[in-house]
Amino acid sequence: MAQVILLEKIHSLGDLGDQVTVRNGYARNYLYPENKAVPANKETIAEFKMKRAELEKVAQEKLDVAETRAAAINDLALTIPVKSAEEGRLYGSIGISELVRAANAAGVTLEKSEIRLPNGPLRQLGEHEVTVQLHSDVIAILKVNVVAEE
């Protein structure tokens, strides 16, 4: 097990500056390469205390940007025309890639990693609500209207 200091809020671990114990592989393969944590030893603890205000400011700026993007996404309603059968089922499905393409075409920048489709791709005509997680604290709802292509 490894003791680490978190450099940003991580949903399942803790907030910025928390000292937590994680498995060695998780720290070595994910937290350290992604700059989400540093090993907790005397030098890094002292260094972190000096940089804490700066890191909190950066974290707050990321949160503000995410909240601004969330407001834009909540106001957006996408309409996606697709080929469908008589009973409302789609020929194929609308997945994350199609949603990202449609949102980018509408002027809102989204990343594939931000979209959450817990029930899988959209396979029915009608209105759907798609969850977009922009930050560990910010979740937006994207309204998608799937209509039959003529």
PyMOL commands that set and color helices and strands:
alter all, ss='L'
color gray80, all
select helices_A, chain A and resi 24-31+42-75+96-105+112-114
alter helices_A, ss='H'
color red, helices_A
select strands_A, chain A and resi 2-6+19-22+37-39+77-82+89-94+115-116+122-124+126-135+138-148
alter strands_A, ss='S'
color yellow, strands_A
deselect
rebuild
show_as cartoon
